[in-house]
Each structure stands twice: as C-alpha cells, then as structure tokens.
C-alpha cells in the first residue's frame, strides 16, 4: 500500500525536495529540505490551489451549505479516477477496519480526505471549522444541519486528516469539539504521518493514529531509487529527520553567506531570514 502512496506523493509534487544548496524556508523561520502539501494528491498543485479557494468561498458563503458544495468538488475529482481515487479508496479501506459512527474532518485540507470515505462507507460526516463550530451531514451528499440540532452523545467519531505533524490541531480543536458534543474519538486516519511526535501526542489524548505512509527513510529511499532525488539530497533529508535544529546549524556553518544572500533577495526570503535572526536560529 505504502509504495503507491509514496509514488503518488512525488508524482503530484505533494512532496517536494529542495536542491542541496537551497533549502526551503518554513513559516517558523527554520530551514528544511522538503515541503509536504498532501492536498496536491487531488491532482496537482494548480487543481488543489483552486479547490482550496473554492472551499474558502463556500465556507464564507454559508457553513451549512459548504459541506455539500465541497463534497461535489471532491466527487468530481474522484470520478476522474487517478491518484485521488486511489488515495480515497485506501483511506476508506483503512477506516473500514475501525469502529466508529461518523467521520469528521477539520477546516480546510482535511476535507479533501474525509468526505469521500464518508460517502464510500455510507457514514455521516461532521464538518469542523477553524472557529470550533461544526455542522453535521447525515449523508455527505445531502444537506447539513447545525450540530446543535442533532444528538451525538454516545457516538464515536473517526477523524480523517491529510497530515499529522505534532497533532496541535487535534489537541486545540478537533478532539475538544468532538468530545464537547458528547461523542468519543479513539482512532484517527491520516494520509501522511510526519513522525514529529504527533503519534505520541495523540496517544496521550487517547487516540490511535493509523497512517497510509510516513515521512521516513523508506519514503526517501524510494524517491532516490526512482531518480527523484540524489545522494546529497538524501543525506540532507536524513540529517534533518534526525535533528532539524542541528541540520539548520550545520547548513549555515557550511554556507556562511546564505542569510545575507536571502535578505538581499527581498520578499518572503528576506522576511523568513529576518525571522530566523530574531528567533536566534542563525546564531551558529
């Protein structure tokens, strides 16, 4: 199973690896050797970006009608076959092994992956928004109801997500919303586990993680074997996975003019470099 998912992540550029001499800036002000945009599995970056904009508009227009509108977008891509259908089917297969009454997904990228399994397994869907409000669809291809109008006490949710990093959204929003409705959650399914302590955080919250694949050596071994990355990129990635902070320190020591060059570029590069200085990440 994992091999097909790994292949799809690189084919759709959902995983993108930096050149060894030009790592990516993360929003934290840290440097890293790869980006993960799991929602690109829809088809590609352009399609995923357009759908994200349409999701935002649908939510802004009406939280009650948004789930059906978003589902219609997902169904159209599912019916095209290809990567998105394969991933959706894998998620539904994984979910079918678990005990739950309804599927939940959180704003925004979770919707790419939570709605189709709900449809395929004929399960209700809880659409959770960033402001911690939610609406409930008895059938995801039908009308949603305000969650205050339904009784979910004693029910069990299965949350389906695109990516697990440190599970901060679960801790802050998704799990409190679900349990606040009187429901329980003991399992979650994700497309990708970044292996950055998210599994352990979820375990501490009483939730077991089931992921289709993970950001680990196996994924990048496959990429190297297929000629997607070279030896230097693989070494860079392994260093980062072992110790992200040490990776950045080592890179800046080896490239002493990097920060000044990034500031000179202006724009986002300048902003991130200045953030890194402000946070002390460049003190090497």
C-alpha positions, 0 to 999 in steps of 0.5 A: 500500500505504502509504495503507491502512496509514496509514488503518488506523493512525488508524482503530484509534487505533494512532496517536494525536495529542495536542491542541496544548496537551497533549502526551503524556508518554513513559516517558523523561520527554520530551514528544511529540505522538503515541503509536504502539501498532501492536498496536491494528491487531488491532482496537482498543485494548480487543481488543489490551489483552486479547490482550496479557494473554492472551499474558502468561498463556500465556507464564507458563503454559508457553513451549512451549505459548504459541506455539500458544495465541497463534497461535489468538488471532491466527487468530481475529482474522484470520478476522474479516477487517478491518484485521488481515487486511489488515495480515497479508496485506501483511506476508506479501506483503512477506516473500514477496519475501525469502529466508529459512527461518523467521520469528521474532518477539520477546516480546510485540507482535511476535507479533501480526505474525509468526505469521500470515505464518508460517502464510500462507507455510507457514514455521516460526516461532521464538518469542523471549522477553524472557529470550533463550530461544526455542522453535521451531514447525515449523508455527505451528499445531502444537506447539513444541519447545525450540530446543535440540532442533532444528538451525538452523545454516545457516538464515536467519531473517526477523524480523517486528516491529510497530515499529522505533524505534532497533532496541535490541531487535534489537541486545540480543536478537533478532539475538544469539539468532538468530545464537547458534543458528547461523542468519543474519538479513539482512532484517527486516519491520516494520509501522511504521518510526519513522525514529529511526535504527533503519534505520541501526542495523540496517544496521550489524548487517547487516540490511535493514529493509523497512517497510509505512509510516513515521512521516513527513510523508506519514503526517501529511499524510494524517491532516490531509487526512482531518480527523484532525488540524489545522494546529497539530497538524501543525506540532507533529508536524513540529517534533518529527520534526525535533528532539524535544529542541528541540520539548520546549524550545520547548513549555515556553518557550511554556507556562511553567506546564505542569510545575507544572500536571502535578505538581499533577495527581498520578499518572503526570503528576506522576511523568513531570514529576518525571522530566523535572526530574531528567533536566534536560529542563525546564531551558529 
